[in-house]
Amino acid sequence: MADPVVETKLVPPRPRRDAVARPRLAASLARAEDSAVTLVSAPAGFGKTTLLAGWLAAVDHPVAWVSLDERDRRPSSFWTYVLTALDRAVPGSAAAALTLLGSGRSDIEVVLAGVVNELSVDAAEVTLVLDDYHLADGPDVADGMGFLVDHLPPQLRLVVSTRVDPALPLPRLRARGELTEIRANDLRFDTDEAAAYLNGANGLGLPPEALATLEARTEGWAAALQLAALSLRDRDRADAAGFIDRFAGDDRFVVDYLVDEVLDRQPEDVRGFLLDTAVLDRLTAGLCDAVHAGVPGGARQMLDALERQNLFLVPLDDHRTWYRYHHLFADVLRAHLAQTRPGVAAELHRRASRWFAEHGDLEEAVRHALRAGDSATAAELAEVAIPTLSRERREDVIRAWVDELPDEVVGDRPVLAIGLVGGLMSSNDFPRVEGRLQELERMLARPRAELVVVDRSQLPSIPARIEMYRAALALVAGDPGATIERAGRAVAAAPEGDDLTRAAASALSGLASWTTGDVVAAHDAYVASATGLEHAGHVADVLGCALTIADMELELGRLRAAETTLRDALALAEAHPPGDAGRGGAARVLRGTADMLVGLSRAAWHRDDLAAAADLLRRADALGESAGLPQHPYRWRVALARLRAAEHDWAVALALLDDAERVYVGDFSPPVHPIHATRARVLAASGDVDAALAWARDHGLGVHDDLTYLDEYAHLTLAKVLLAQHRATRGSAPLRDAATLLDRLLAAAEAGSRDGAVIEIEVVRALTLQAGGSEEQALAALEHAVELAEPEGWSRFLVDAGPGLGRVVATLARRRPSSGYLRDLVARTAEPARTPAAPTAPEPTGLLDPLSERELDVLRLLGSDLDGPAIARELVVSLNTVRTHTKHIYTKLGVNNRRAAIGRALQLGLLTGGSRG
């Protein structure tokens, strides 16, 4: 799950009331609009943020602003803010990317490629500003930033504001003329600007010689001028002259000296408030009241007064609820606090921790407790927070606590320790897990009175959870037998009422059984897991289980059961909307709801009800990315590719599958239907046999391989490729090889009770046997397939066989005249192959302004993973032409991004062989 967003970090600061017009810098920024990257790099207090705030207030295009802090060194946090900011600026541009990011299983380059592609076909310009980038810069962030910089679409400009040059390819950008740099020397105030600030904005009335002295002594440093103005504000002329004459020293001395002057001239209550609240990264009235032991309820008035006096207080929202201090001012306040009141900061952090804990922000509460050096309180708060963080899929926070909480504190807290193991598991830090589990076992052997536990009712579950994590380690190690054994121990050890541990262990056992091809045992285990999760109230996880259960039921040939499973899960989701449903006016649904619809679409495809399948995909898409599990983006694309292939629209089907591989997010489920094999099926069906054979060579597939369940789908694909090779070359060897492989596959599938696979294998066997002249054997194979398919309603496998199986189907129908299923099948297999409707002779689509032929061409390619320039090359037009067509498509369809355009096109029948207009 993507990190939660602090909204105030996405709000650009408002231009300062006392800001001075600086035409020379405005001209530099105007030139920056022709550069891909603008770097504003200078030490603290040079007015970087103020300059950008004033400039961006005047631009006429969307701005994505992110105020960064140290916590954004975590890639998940950094990219959550960047993508959210972009999606707010250009709605729909990063929705899919945020879902991929939240899954935690996609490389950041894959995540960013989707955003780049989306923006590349949008005509709107957008500026992304990363303020205080130095606080987040590091190797974990740099790789993704390097990719983004190297692939910036022309209409996206990147502005980086930082105290230190970032780890970006600056020399290369300079050499290409793609970098505008504004540095400390550019930001220094000249004499005229200093006069405008001191005498104009602050009304100090200083004579020219005093202005020249201050400008020379500060070297045009904005923070020093601002502090000097504060110090001079209430002095008479003689006192002001003396102050200016004494003013000297380097930057650090100037800051210390002037802050002392500012603080010394503040009333005692103001000075105390500033120092006490300096420990806070963000300020709000209630929090300040809790931290500063001043007048009860006086923080609201104090914050208002500080803002009026321009005492380096920066509002973070339009409601004046949250603020922060200017970073330089906060640094100096903290240093002053440490020097003048040593030891006080720890107590202030404790107060902040208590306030955040009382207001439900346990992550911040833990952070302040750690800063206070109160590791015991931090551990207690973390123990309480971990279940919620795990449910929200925020294991990266838990993983960070593994390193931040001292071992000697964790060593007495078994419930906390087992929670931290979950963080290690989720981050794939497997080598450290077994040692932690052994330490936990030693801990549990100690007298219970020595253990520190917030909720002692959780203690009895720990032995079962230890076994459950060892089962997971065995699964990761590729030992399904040990996985099943350990999972069984976990189920047996789980105390009454511990539905969650039982459910997790059952799921692990099911995954191990599934990997070996024992789908019946896997199905039973997953049904038990889903029941436990529902009892535990983890409804969103029940949906994930339901999807897996339905996949297994399809493997077992139980098409009707799969549909029932998915419909029941859909009803469960509708009965349990998210807790914040309805906020902001937009209806929301439980994550996973869209996946149920995609699953039902797959079932409709198996029934050859393509219209229903397309409608279900449209409904899934209309729910938005937030309604899908991490695997939803690739599953949706594969489902749409099947529909396009059913219409023989091979190019778009292949493009969709390529895009599905790009956004692929795996989970613990075995990849029994790999996308690359589905792609090979489309290649073979389209007649590109050479490419399909190359796929088989690349994946090392052969007719005489040892058969495993995990490769069953790929080997059946190989049989289809060999049959296509025979049709193309009339060679007998491919036909013999296909027949041999299919016989072996049939025996394995029947032994595993995988009737879904048996149906498809028998259909391909019937085609192979008929091609070899064995009509009666072909009829027997087809009859076996029909016996399994008819009661459940399977049709697509037989329809895909096309007219090539028509004679055998007709013979079987004559032998079974009462079968309406076979009569319908005769009609379908006798039809000429369906092809996409021609883009001419538009039919009604519900669009007041129908799409042109060229717009339809662009629309089809928008469903692929091609970016704007690649689409332009494919259609042999300019990039501007593609953007113009895309803009018209979005307007006519009433959408604002590529994914929504494809969803709307499905709804209107533009991509399923229906009306094209």
Sequence and secondary structure as in RCSB ss.txt:
>XXXX:A:sequence
MADPVVETKLVPPRPRRDAVARPRLAASLARAEDSAVTLVSAPAGFGKTTLLAGWLAAVDHPVAWVSLDERDRRP
SSFWTYVLTALDRAVPGSAAAALTLLGSGRSDIEVVLAGVVNELSVDAAEVTLVLDDYHLADGPDVADGMGFLVD
HLPPQLRLVVSTRVDPALPLPRLRARGELTEIRANDLRFDTDEAAAYLNGANGLGLPPEALATLEARTEGWAAAL
QLAALSLRDRDRADAAGFIDRFAGDDRFVVDYLVDEVLDRQPEDVRGFLLDTAVLDRLTAGLCDAVHAGVPGGAR
QMLDALERQNLFLVPLDDHRTWYRYHHLFADVLRAHLAQTRPGVAAELHRRASRWFAEHGDLEEAVRHALRAGDS
ATAAELAEVAIPTLSRERREDVIRAWVDELPDEVVGDRPVLAIGLVGGLMSSNDFPRVEGRLQELERMLARPRAE
LVVVDRSQLPSIPARIEMYRAALALVAGDPGATIERAGRAVAAAPEGDDLTRAAASALSGLASWTTGDVVAAHDA
YVASATGLEHAGHVADVLGCALTIADMELELGRLRAAETTLRDALALAEAHPPGDAGRGGAARVLRGTADMLVGL
SRAAWHRDDLAAAADLLRRADALGESAGLPQHPYRWRVALARLRAAEHDWAVALALLDDAERVYVGDFSPPVHPI
HATRARVLAASGDVDAALAWARDHGLGVHDDLTYLDEYAHLTLAKVLLAQHRATRGSAPLRDAATLLDRLLAAAE
AGSRDGAVIEIEVVRALTLQAGGSEEQALAALEHAVELAEPEGWSRFLVDAGPGLGRVVATLARRRPSSGYLRDL
VARTAEPARTPAAPTAPEPTGLLDPLSERELDVLRLLGSDLDGPAIARELVVSLNTVRTHTKHIYTKLGVNNRRA
AIGRALQLGLLTGGSRG
>XXXX:A:secstr
      GGGGS     TT    HHHHHHHHHHTTSSEEEEE  TTS HHHHHHHHHTT SS EEEEE  GGGGSH
HHHHHHHHHHHHHHSTTSSHHHHHHHHHT S HHHHHHHHHHHHHT    EEEEEETGGGT SHHHHHHHHHHHH
T  TTEEEEEEESS  SS HHHHHHHT EEEEEHHHHS  HHHHHIIIIIIS     HHHHHHHHHHHTT HHHH
HHHHHHHTT  HHHHHHHHHH  S HHHHHHHHHHHHHHTS HHHHHHHHHHTT SSB HHHHHHHS SSTT HH
HHHHHHHHTT SEEE STTS  EEE HHHHHHHHHHHHHHSTTHHHHHHHHHHHHHHHTT HHHHHHHHHHTT H
HHHHHHHHHHHHHHHHTT HHHHHHHHHHS HHHHTT HHHHHHHHHHHHHTT GGGHHHHHHHHHHHHTS GGG
   S GGGGGGHHHHHHHHHHHHHHHTT HHHHHHHHHHHHHHS TT HHHHHHHHHHHHHHHHHHT HHHHHHH
HHHHHHHHHHTT HHHHHHHHHHHHHHHHHTT HHHHHHHHHHHHHHHHHS  TTTTGGG     TTHHHHHHHH
HHHHHHTT HHHHHHHHHHHHHT GGGS TTHHHHHHHHHHHHHHHTT HHHHHHHHHHHHHT    SS  SS H
HHHHHHHHHHHT HHHHHHHHHHTT  TTS   GGGHHHHHHHHHHHHHHHHHH  HHHHHHHHHHHHHHHHHHH
HTT HHHHHHHHHHHHHHHHHTT HHHHHHHHHHHHHHHTTTT  HHHHHHGGGGHHHHHHHHHH TT HHHHHH
HHHHHS       SSS    S SS   HHHHHHHHHHTSS  HHHHHHHHTS HHHHHHHHHHHHHHHT SSHHH
HHHHHHHTTTTTTS   
